[in-house]
Amino acid sequence: MNEKKVLRVGILGFGTVGQGTWKHLVENEKAWERILGVQLIPTRASVRSLSKKRAFAIDPTCITTDSLSIVEDPDIDIVCELIGGIEEAKKLTLRAFSMGKSVITANKALICDHGDELFKAAETAGVRYAFEASVAGGIPIIKVLRESLVANEFPLIYGIMNGTSNYILTRMENEGATFDDVLGDARELGYVEADEALDLDGVDAAHKAVILGYLAHGMWIDLKDTTVEGIRRISNEDLAAARDLNCKIKLIGVIRRSFEQNYVSVGVYPALVPINEIIAQTDGVFNGISLTGTVVGTVVLTGRGAGQDPTAGSVISDIVDVVKGMQGSALPPKLLHVTPDECKPAPSQEISGCFYLRLSVDDRPGKLAKVAENLAVHGISLATVSQTPDEKSESASIILTTHQTNEHSIGLAIDSLEQLDGVKEKPVLFRMFDPNCYKEE
Ligand code: HSE
């Protein structure tokens, strides 16, 4: 058990979250001492550039460009890895473990790519690898899933896991603004990741969904085995059509588990979510995650999924847990690991649902019939159809919804529709999210 009266925190990466963590550690130092019986002192931070102006200034002697020197500093007891990226972050994390130091991280990409190795390394070293801030910023989803709801299995977890894309969709929906205009504003507000594809193409949300899938089911789903689609093809016309169907289009991560067949599926995609779902009403930069457990029923958490203060709050919650662990308090339950016999990634034939399609076609007789025929060949039946002609371009926009089918059949149908004479571009396809989809058939 650790008897120290002072514990020093090293922060790797002094960006938005790193500065927030330092600030809150200092501002509430009395509270940490009262709760933990030790002083928690942010002591050193690493940056890429010493000359860069930072909103939150600290004593320059605490700052270095050498992250490794912080990890290896014998005075530093706890390391926060907030630099992001993969290779350097992984090396620093493993080095900290080998020195007997617990690491707190917000790095979802690293966990998604190397979580198995890192969790095993932490366990072998007898330290903690804590990652509350990696999913949904300030929402305490990791602790809820791993500890509070431990009595449950989870047939369905779904929700909004990327604040930037939700901000863009909400403004398009509420103001009729175009994707490009709102993206410009999101950039100015500093919401969009430096690598924009992470937010706009669903990759950031997919990292988070994979982590939740692992926590719930003990299985790392490879991103290559998942559907990952972003928001770039959503038009104002789609948002209006969704409204007519009593839905809103949201970028959602969906983790489904079939206990009958022992399949897990993870996907991130734009979906039409029924308007009465809390997730459909979760707007702006907020995130929302709905967990359906076998014991509790459905629990929904919404809140700030990004930003300095909420995310720093999650980092500090992990620091507090790490300190309690060092003082001898019980650790959270061990992470699950299942074997391939126990659970497998679901094949696309086994992932079923209804779909929304928008096609731009030449406005000539028989085109709609051809589209319907093509879908029927793949065993797909239509639920609704609407067509809007555009006289200027002599084309028509056809919006269809399907009855229940599966991912495999719709994939084949889309490929063949794209080849159909008179279809002008690859059809737009969104899933129609059914909150009752977890019920075994
Ligand atoms: N780019 C992420 C988002 C930040 O917009 O949600 C938080 O992970």
Residues whose N, C-alpha, C, O or C-beta is under 5 A from the ligand:
A	BS01	HSE	M161 N162 G163 T164 Y191 E193 D199 G305 A306
